Amino acid sequence: MHFTFDIASNCIVTPDEFIQGRQAYSYVPARLIATAGQPDLVWGCLRLIRHLPNHADWNAPGGRVRYSSVEIDNYHTGLLNGVTQKELFHGLVSTVFWGYTSGQNGIFHPERAISKAKLFSVGHARAAAQAPAVIVQALSAARCHLRAGNIGAALLEAMKIKFLGMSFSSKVLMFMDPSKAAVYDSIIAQFLQNCPAEEMRNMAVPPAGAFNQQRRAEAYAQWCAFCSNKALAMNENGYNWSDWDNSQQSWRAVDIERAFFAISGNQPRL
């Protein structure tokens, strides 16, 4: 079947390029899990410990076949759609741990990731931790907006959580519903900014620093809609992608984003 995407007025991406990009995605499946032993992080009644592959095993030939990126997505989705404060807090700090563990140099940074996750419960010298009730309210409101399809409003609610910012707010929303939400970080922002098509560049905003939050929300909603539409087209045309464990998967918004993330050094051809 011959099929291409006009992702913008002058950018073409083929299904094979999406598939190759998605299958090249290699973010380590790191998470925080409950433990009765010595924890890495304590938050109220939560006692959590890191859980991730050994670096050498993860990068060995065939080392990833024992893992599934969809499984770790589902793990966080379950927590962030839970009904208890404990589940929501677990999902939040595990998302932060996941997001900080993989470095751009291919090295794992679990100690840094743990320190970033601890901020939500203990704060730091220049900023106290946020009240738990405020965090629960923001996560619950973000989830309600996301379920209603108000993705920009969901981002604005998530960004009310101290220490989260746009990038990690988008990671939280992505795990809440990978079918409609995607990550928006500095790599995606740079990809959009450098795209030759104006339609793509209009989605580019700085994820960090002083900037209009409403504009960030609008850009994020546009990016998620773009990813959702491309995922729908891939599914309607019968394309799947292979996870690390070789399972065949249909496309979600996050899978389109991950394909772009993996091939961000190779711009879509004109």
C-alpha positions in Angstrom: 0.0 0.0 0.0 1.4 3.4 -1.0 0.7 6.0 1.6 2.4 9.2 2.7 1.6 12.0 5.2 1.6 15.6 4.2 2.4 16.6 7.8 2.4 20.2 6.7 2.3 22.0 3.4 5.9 21.0 2.4 6.9 18.1 4.6 6.3 14.5 3.7 6.7 11.5 6.1 6.1 7.9 5.0 4.6 5.2 7.2 7.9 3.4 7.2 9.6 6.4 8.6 7.1 6.7 11.4 7.5 2.9 12.1 11.3 3.1 12.0 11.3 6.1 14.3 8.9 4.6 16.8 10.9 1.3 16.9 14.1 3.2 17.4 12.7 4.8 20.6 14.8 3.5 23.5 13.8 5.5 26.7 14.7 3.2 29.6 11.6 1.6 31.3 12.3 3.1 34.7 9.7 3.4 37.4 9.2 3.6 41.2 7.6 0.6 42.8 6.3 0.1 46.3 8.6 -1.6 48.8 8.5 -3.0 52.3 12.3 -2.7 52.5 14.6 0.3 52.4 13.0 2.9 50.2 14.5 5.5 47.9 11.6 7.9 48.5 9.1 8.3 51.3 6.0 10.5 50.9 3.5 10.0 53.7 2.6 6.4 53.6 4.3 5.8 50.3 7.5 3.9 50.4 9.0 3.6 46.9 12.1 2.1 45.4 13.7 2.4 41.9 13.1 -0.3 39.4 14.9 -0.3 36.0 17.1 -2.5 33.9 20.8 -2.8 34.4 22.5 -0.5 31.9 24.7 -3.2 30.4 21.7 -5.6 30.0 19.5 -2.9 28.5 22.1 -2.1 25.9 23.1 -5.7 25.1 22.0 -7.3 21.9 18.5 -8.7 22.5 18.5 -7.1 26.0 15.2 -5.2 25.5 13.1 -8.1 24.4 12.1 -8.8 28.0 10.5 -5.3 28.3 7.5 -3.5 26.8 7.2 0.3 26.5 3.4 -0.1 26.4 3.5 -2.0 29.7 5.3 0.8 31.5 2.9 3.3 30.0 0.0 1.2 31.3 1.7 1.1 34.8 1.7 4.9 35.0 -1.7 5.2 33.4 -3.2 3.0 36.1 -1.7 5.1 38.9 -2.6 8.5 37.5 -6.1 7.4 36.9 -6.4 6.0 40.4 -8.9 7.2 42.9 -6.7 7.6 46.0 -4.2 10.2 46.9 -1.6 7.5 47.3 -2.0 6.3 43.7 -1.9 9.9 42.3 1.3 10.8 44.2 2.9 7.5 43.2 2.1 8.1 39.6 3.4 11.7 39.8 6.8 10.9 41.3 7.3 7.7 39.2 6.7 9.8 36.1 9.3 12.3 37.2 11.7 9.5 38.0 11.1 7.9 34.6 11.6 11.3 32.9 14.9 12.1 34.5 16.6 8.6 34.5 17.6 8.5 30.8 20.3 11.0 29.8 20.9 12.2 26.3 24.4 10.6 26.5 22.8 7.2 26.9 23.8 6.9 30.5 21.3 6.3 33.3 21.0 8.9 36.1 18.8 7.3 38.8 20.3 9.3 41.6 19.5 12.6 39.9 16.0 11.2 39.1 15.4 10.2 42.7 16.4 13.7 43.9 14.0 15.3 41.4 11.2 13.1 42.5 11.8 13.9 46.2 11.2 17.6 45.6 7.4 17.0 45.6 7.5 15.8 49.2 10.3 17.7 50.8 11.0 20.8 48.5 14.4 22.3 48.6 16.3 25.2 50.3 14.7 27.9 48.1 11.2 26.5 47.8 9.0 24.5 50.2 7.0 21.5 49.1 3.5 22.2 48.0 0.5 21.2 50.1 -0.7 17.7 49.2 -4.3 18.9 48.8 -3.1 21.4 46.1 -1.3 18.7 44.2 -4.3 16.4 44.3 -6.6 19.2 43.2 -4.4 20.0 40.2 -3.9 16.4 39.1 -7.7 15.7 39.4 -8.6 18.9 37.5 -6.0 18.1 34.8 -7.4 14.6 34.4 -11.0 15.9 34.1 -10.0 18.4 31.4 -8.0 15.7 29.6 -11.0 13.3 29.6 -13.2 16.0 28.2 -10.7 16.7 25.4 -9.6 20.1 26.8 -5.9 19.4 26.5 -4.7 23.0 26.8 -6.7 23.4 30.0 -5.3 20.1 31.3 -1.8 21.4 30.8 -2.5 24.6 32.6 -3.8 22.7 35.6 -0.9 20.3 35.7 1.5 23.3 35.5 0.1 24.5 38.8 2.1 21.8 40.5 5.3 23.2 41.8 8.6 21.8 40.3 6.7 20.3 37.3 6.9 22.8 34.4 5.6 22.3 30.9 7.8 19.4 29.9 7.0 17.2 32.9 3.4 18.3 33.0 3.1 17.0 29.4 4.7 13.7 30.6 2.1 13.4 33.3 -0.7 14.1 30.9 0.8 11.6 28.4 0.8 8.8 31.0 -2.8 9.8 32.0 -3.9 9.0 28.4 -1.3 8.1 25.9 -4.0 7.8 23.2 -4.6 11.6 23.1 -1.7 13.3 24.9 2.0 13.5 24.0 5.2 14.8 25.5 6.3 18.3 24.7 9.9 18.9 25.8 12.9 20.8 24.5 13.7 18.2 21.8 10.2 18.3 20.4 10.2 22.1 20.6 13.5 22.3 18.7 12.2 19.9 16.1 9.1 22.0 15.5 11.1 25.3 15.5 13.4 23.9 12.8 10.7 22.4 10.6 10.6 24.1 7.2 6.8 24.3 7.4 5.1 27.3 9.0 2.3 25.1 10.3 4.8 23.1 12.4 6.8 26.1 13.5 3.6 27.7 14.8 3.5 24.9 17.4 7.0 25.7 18.7 7.1 27.4 22.1 9.9 27.3 24.8 9.0 24.6 27.4 11.1 26.4 30.1 11.6 30.0 31.2 9.4 33.0 31.2 6.7 32.7 28.5 3.0 33.2 28.1 1.3 30.1 29.7 -1.8 30.4 27.6 0.3 30.3 24.4 2.1 27.2 25.8 -1.3 25.6 26.4 -2.5 26.4 22.8 0.7 25.0 21.3 0.5 21.9 23.3 -3.1 21.3 22.4 -2.2 21.7 18.7 0.8 19.3 19.0 -1.4 16.6 20.7 -4.1 17.0 18.0 -1.5 16.7 15.3 -0.1 13.5 16.9 -3.6 12.0 17.5 -4.6 12.7 13.9 -1.5 11.0 12.5 -2.0 8.0 14.8 -5.6 7.7 13.6 -4.4 7.7 10.0 -1.8 5.1 10.7 -4.3 2.8 12.3 -7.0 3.4 9.6 -4.4 2.4 7.0 -3.5 -0.8 8.7 0.0 0.0 10.1 1.4 -1.3 13.4 4.7 -1.0 15.1 6.8 -3.5 17.1 7.4 -3.0 20.8 10.7 -4.1 22.4 9.1 -7.5 23.2 8.1 -7.8 19.5 4.4 -7.4 20.3 2.5 -5.6 17.6 0.9 -2.4 18.7 -1.5 0.1 17.2 -0.7 3.8 17.2 -1.5 6.4 19.9 -0.7 10.1 20.0 2.4 9.3 22.1 3.7 6.9 19.5 3.8 9.6 16.8 5.6 11.9 19.3 8.1 9.2 20.2 8.8 8.5 16.5 9.6 12.2 16.0 11.7 12.2 19.3 13.8 9.3 18.0 14.4 10.8 14.6 14.6 14.4 15.7 18.1 14.6 14.2 16.7 13.7 10.8 14.1 16.2 9.7 11.2 15.0 7.5 12.3 15.3 3.9 10.9 17.9 1.7 
